[in-house]
Amino acid sequence: MTNFIDLDIHELGTKGREWVKESLSDGLSLSREVLRSMPLERGSAYALGLNQHTLIDDSMNFKCSIIHIYPSIFNSSKVTEYELLKLMGEIYPTAVLLAEDNLRNPNDPRGRQFPVDEICSYSDEMFHIHDVDKFESLEAMGRFIGEAAFGYPLNAFVLIDVSVDAVQKLISEGSFSELAQKVCMSFHSIFDADATCAWIDFRYIERLAKL
């Protein structure tokens, strides 16, 4: 298994955290609660699939600067995302990946294609959940995120020390403040779901680096 320090990730600094903030502000209830209650300065934002030596043009805004180098990021972005999830599964066997669905609602017939135990809803919002350690392959993870996070932006969260059943219950009750406290990592799309920016809480970066 790849170590955290060997992953292709590029720290993005303030611009990356601003992108995360913008993505959260356009998201559903959990995104907005995370933005409200979690200081983004408590973690770092990374472009997944780019090593730290990749040159990003700081004279452009964040999205344009990533567009400039996108041919080298799209394929490797999902690989790095999957490797990060595998590492989290090693540390936290009860970690859950939760993705917001920005286009479907609970009454949308398109939601019937998903297993009942992988979807939940609150009011007119729809969410998809999956145990982190039960993704059998990169393709399975990519399919889950690509099909579940149907709209833009993609906002997906890794929650720790909580089960899928507990997440479903908290969402059905609208207990997003409690869910937000369990977030240790988030994924945000750049160009729909092709390239990904990840925010990781500093406390869990330290844990990941020790593996």
C-alpha positions as semicolon CSV with decimal commas, in nm:
position;residue;x (nm);y (nm);z (nm)
1;M;0,000;0,000;0,000
2;T;0,126;0,349;-0,086
3;N;0,241;0,564;0,207
4;F;0,092;0,910;0,256
5;I;0,426;1,081;0,194
6;D;0,453;0,902;-0,143
7;L;0,112;1,012;-0,271
8;D;0,088;1,251;-0,565
9;I;-0,058;1,548;-0,378
10;H;0,018;1,915;-0,421
11;E;-0,047;2,150;-0,131
12;L;-0,248;2,448;-0,256
13;G;-0,230;2,687;0,037
14;T;-0,477;2,974;0,062
15;K;-0,611;2,936;-0,292
16;G;-0,698;2,575;-0,226
17;R;-0,881;2,655;0,097
18;E;-1,074;2,928;-0,086
19;W;-1,178;2,671;-0,348
20;V;-1,297;2,437;-0,072
21;K;-1,490;2,725;0,086
22;E;-1,657;2,811;-0,245
23;S;-1,749;2,446;-0,307
24;L;-1,896;2,408;0,042
25;S;-2,101;2,726;0,009
26;D;-2,264;2,582;-0,306
27;G;-2,338;2,246;-0,145
28;L;-2,623;2,095;0,056
29;S;-2,691;2,108;0,428
30;L;-2,384;1,914;0,542
31;S;-2,153;2,127;0,328
32;R;-2,296;2,447;0,469
33;E;-2,270;2,317;0,825
34;V;-1,908;2,212;0,773
35;L;-1,833;2,558;0,636
36;R;-2,006;2,721;0,931
37;S;-1,853;2,512;1,208
38;M;-1,512;2,398;1,087
39;P;-1,225;2,647;1,045
40;L;-1,062;2,551;0,714
41;E;-0,733;2,688;0,848
42;R;-0,730;2,377;1,067
43;G;-0,626;2,174;0,764
44;S;-0,458;2,182;0,424
45;A;-0,603;2,164;0,073
46;Y;-0,435;1,950;-0,190
47;A;-0,467;1,890;-0,563
48;L;-0,485;1,511;-0,599
49;G;-0,278;1,353;-0,871
50;L;-0,013;1,626;-0,883
51;N;0,316;1,590;-0,703
52;Q;0,450;1,875;-0,495
53;H;0,703;1,972;-0,764
54;T;0,434;2,049;-1,025
55;L;0,438;2,416;-1,119
56;I;0,102;2,593;-1,083
57;D;0,072;2,945;-1,221
58;D;-0,013;3,158;-0,917
59;S;-0,088;3,459;-1,138
60;M;-0,417;3,295;-1,245
61;N;-0,720;3,219;-1,034
62;F;-0,729;2,867;-0,894
63;K;-0,955;2,708;-1,152
64;C;-0,771;2,858;-1,448
65;S;-0,436;2,753;-1,305
66;I;-0,555;2,392;-1,276
67;I;-0,703;2,405;-1,628
68;H;-0,357;2,499;-1,751
69;I;-0,212;2,167;-1,629
70;Y;-0,521;1,945;-1,638
71;P;-0,390;1,688;-1,892
72;S;-0,159;1,558;-1,620
73;I;-0,416;1,546;-1,342
74;F;-0,740;1,384;-1,455
75;N;-0,637;1,017;-1,465
76;S;-0,416;1,026;-1,157
77;S;-0,660;1,228;-0,946
78;K;-0,894;0,933;-0,886
79;V;-0,603;0,699;-0,819
80;T;-0,476;0,927;-0,543
81;E;-0,827;0,970;-0,403
82;Y;-0,864;0,593;-0,380
83;E;-0,524;0,556;-0,213
84;L;-0,618;0,821;0,043
85;L;-0,940;0,637;0,123
86;K;-0,754;0,309;0,164
87;L;-0,516;0,475;0,409
88;M;-0,810;0,616;0,607
89;G;-0,966;0,271;0,615
90;E;-0,645;0,136;0,767
91;I;-0,660;0,389;1,052
92;Y;-1,037;0,402;1,105
93;P;-1,227;0,079;1,027
94;T;-1,556;0,263;1,084
95;A;-1,484;0,547;0,839
96;V;-1,773;0,637;0,607
97;L;-1,769;0,823;0,275
98;L;-2,072;1,051;0,234
99;A;-2,143;1,226;-0,098
100;E;-2,403;1,496;-0,158
101;D;-2,625;1,460;-0,463
102;N;-2,685;1,806;-0,606
103;L;-2,929;1,712;-0,882
104;R;-3,150;1,434;-0,751
105;N;-3,406;1,455;-0,473
106;P;-3,565;1,171;-0,272
107;N;-3,859;1,147;-0,514
108;D;-3,642;1,131;-0,826
109;P;-3,692;0,797;-1,008
110;R;-3,320;0,802;-1,094
111;G;-3,247;0,741;-0,727
112;R;-3,400;0,393;-0,748
113;Q;-3,092;0,258;-0,924
114;F;-2,894;0,274;-0,599
115;P;-2,895;0,013;-0,321
116;V;-3,131;0,118;-0,042
117;D;-2,856;0,094;0,217
118;E;-2,639;0,344;0,024
119;I;-2,885;0,634;0,007
120;C;-3,054;0,855;0,262
121;S;-3,237;1,183;0,257
122;Y;-3,344;1,486;0,454
123;S;-3,623;1,710;0,330
124;D;-3,555;1,749;-0,044
125;E;-3,186;1,658;-0,020
126;M;-3,032;1,324;-0,118
127;F;-2,708;1,171;0,011
128;H;-2,505;0,861;-0,072
129;I;-2,301;0,669;0,184
130;H;-2,049;0,385;0,172
131;D;-1,809;0,221;0,416
132;V;-1,460;0,336;0,322
133;D;-1,303;-0,006;0,373
134;K;-1,559;-0,182;0,153
135;F;-1,459;-0,032;-0,181
136;E;-1,323;-0,336;-0,361
137;S;-1,141;-0,143;-0,633
138;L;-1,058;0,195;-0,777
139;E;-1,334;0,141;-1,032
140;A;-1,591;0,077;-0,758
141;M;-1,496;0,398;-0,579
142;G;-1,499;0,596;-0,903
143;R;-1,840;0,456;-0,992
144;F;-1,980;0,542;-0,648
145;I;-1,857;0,900;-0,657
146;G;-1,928;0,950;-1,027
147;E;-2,285;0,821;-1,003
148;A;-2,370;0,937;-0,653
149;A;-2,236;1,291;-0,670
150;F;-2,440;1,360;-0,980
151;G;-2,432;1,738;-0,977
152;Y;-2,173;2,011;-0,942
153;P;-1,989;2,078;-0,724
154;L;-1,891;1,738;-0,592
155;N;-1,876;1,760;-0,214
156;A;-1,792;1,433;-0,042
157;F;-1,680;1,377;0,315
158;V;-1,492;1,116;0,513
159;L;-1,652;1,077;0,856
160;I;-1,480;0,876;1,130
161;D;-1,595;0,676;1,431
162;V;-1,945;0,640;1,292
163;S;-2,133;0,361;1,113
164;V;-2,338;0,380;0,794
165;D;-2,653;0,313;0,999
166;A;-2,569;0,598;1,238
167;V;-2,505;0,835;0,946
168;Q;-2,840;0,747;0,792
169;K;-3,014;0,815;1,123
170;L;-2,840;1,149;1,178
171;I;-2,922;1,266;0,825
172;S;-3,288;1,165;0,857
173;E;-3,302;1,371;1,178
174;G;-3,128;1,667;1,018
175;S;-2,844;1,643;1,273
176;F;-2,585;1,799;1,043
177;S;-2,397;1,975;1,322
178;E;-2,322;1,638;1,479
179;L;-2,216;1,493;1,144
180;A;-1,990;1,790;1,074
181;Q;-1,794;1,717;1,392
182;K;-1,700;1,378;1,251
183;V;-1,556;1,512;0,924
184;C;-1,180;1,465;0,892
185;M;-1,142;1,496;0,515
186;S;-1,341;1,628;0,221
187;F;-1,323;1,599;-0,157
188;H;-1,425;1,874;-0,398
189;S;-1,442;1,856;-0,774
190;I;-1,255;2,066;-1,024
191;F;-1,429;2,032;-1,364
192;D;-1,720;1,822;-1,244
193;A;-1,565;1,505;-1,098
194;D;-1,260;1,467;-1,323
195;A;-1,000;1,631;-1,100
196;T;-1,020;1,659;-0,726
197;C;-0,915;1,892;-0,448
198;A;-0,901;1,742;-0,100
199;W;-0,909;1,918;0,236
200;I;-0,754;1,723;0,525
201;D;-0,758;1,816;0,892
202;F;-0,401;1,860;1,023
203;R;-0,462;1,607;1,301
204;Y;-0,530;1,332;1,049
205;I;-0,244;1,433;0,822
206;E;-0,017;1,350;1,117
207;R;-0,185;1,011;1,160
208;L;-0,163;0,933;0,789
209;A;0,204;1,030;0,775
210;K;0,286;0,776;1,046
211;L;0,158;0,479;0,845
